[in-house]
Amino acid sequence: MLKEKNPLLKLNLIEKKFILSEICIKIFEAFYKLFDIILEDPIENFWFEFLGIVMGYSQILYYLIDRTVSEY
């Protein structure tokens, strides 16, 4: 229909990039780089992650038992 001598529609298709898709692609590339860095030395990074998780939970626990913010 578009390749006829006298087509019913004359379309000029222009490829435009959607801004949100570009942002998503950049985020996915950053995650890929992060996982690549983590996989370079997994044992050392495991201990850093473990330490970060323990510190985060200890902060939450301290927040719960602190007299200035606790209701108990």
VMD Tcl script that draws the C-alpha trace (Angstrom):
set ca {
  {0.00 0.00 0.00}
  {2.85 2.42 0.76}
  {4.92 1.32 -2.23}
  {2.21 1.96 -4.82}
  {2.55 4.66 -7.44}
  {-0.15 6.75 -5.79}
  {-0.25 5.73 -2.13}
  {-3.26 6.68 -0.01}
  {-1.02 7.91 2.79}
  {2.25 9.75 2.57}
  {4.18 9.12 5.71}
  {7.48 10.53 6.79}
  {8.63 8.35 9.64}
  {11.21 9.97 11.85}
  {12.91 7.99 14.59}
  {12.84 9.87 17.86}
  {14.37 8.55 21.02}
  {12.17 8.53 24.08}
  {13.85 10.28 27.02}
  {12.67 7.72 29.57}
  {14.10 4.83 27.56}
  {17.49 6.57 27.39}
  {17.46 7.06 31.17}
  {16.54 3.39 31.70}
  {19.35 2.27 29.40}
  {21.86 4.40 31.35}
  {20.62 2.98 34.65}
  {20.89 -0.60 33.36}
  {24.42 0.07 32.11}
  {25.38 1.46 35.53}
  {23.98 -1.66 37.24}
  {25.91 -3.84 34.81}
  {29.13 -2.00 35.65}
  {28.37 -2.31 39.38}
  {27.80 -6.06 39.13}
  {30.97 -6.39 37.05}
  {32.94 -4.64 39.80}
  {31.33 -6.86 42.45}
  {32.22 -10.00 40.54}
  {35.89 -9.03 40.21}
  {36.54 -9.90 43.87}
  {33.36 -11.47 45.29}
  {34.71 -12.51 48.71}
  {35.95 -9.05 49.66}
  {32.77 -7.39 48.38}
  {30.66 -9.94 50.27}
  {32.24 -8.85 53.56}
  {31.72 -5.16 52.74}
  {28.05 -5.85 51.97}
  {27.70 -7.91 55.15}
  {29.24 -5.11 57.20}
  {26.93 -2.54 55.59}
  {23.85 -4.63 56.33}
  {24.90 -5.22 59.95}
  {25.55 -1.50 60.43}
  {22.17 -0.64 58.92}
  {20.30 -3.03 61.17}
  {22.24 -1.84 64.22}
  {21.20 1.76 63.42}
  {17.57 0.68 63.18}
  {17.87 -1.21 66.48}
  {19.50 1.79 68.16}
  {16.71 4.02 66.83}
  {14.10 1.68 68.31}
  {15.64 1.58 71.79}
  {16.78 5.22 72.00}
  {14.82 7.04 74.74}
  {14.47 10.29 72.79}
  {12.53 8.69 69.91}
  {11.15 5.46 71.35}
  {7.61 5.15 72.68}
  {8.52 2.17 74.84}
}
mol new
graphics top color blue
foreach p $ca { graphics top sphere $p radius 0.5 }
foreach p [lrange $ca 0 end-1] q [lrange $ca 1 end] { graphics top cylinder $p $q radius 0.2 }
display resetview
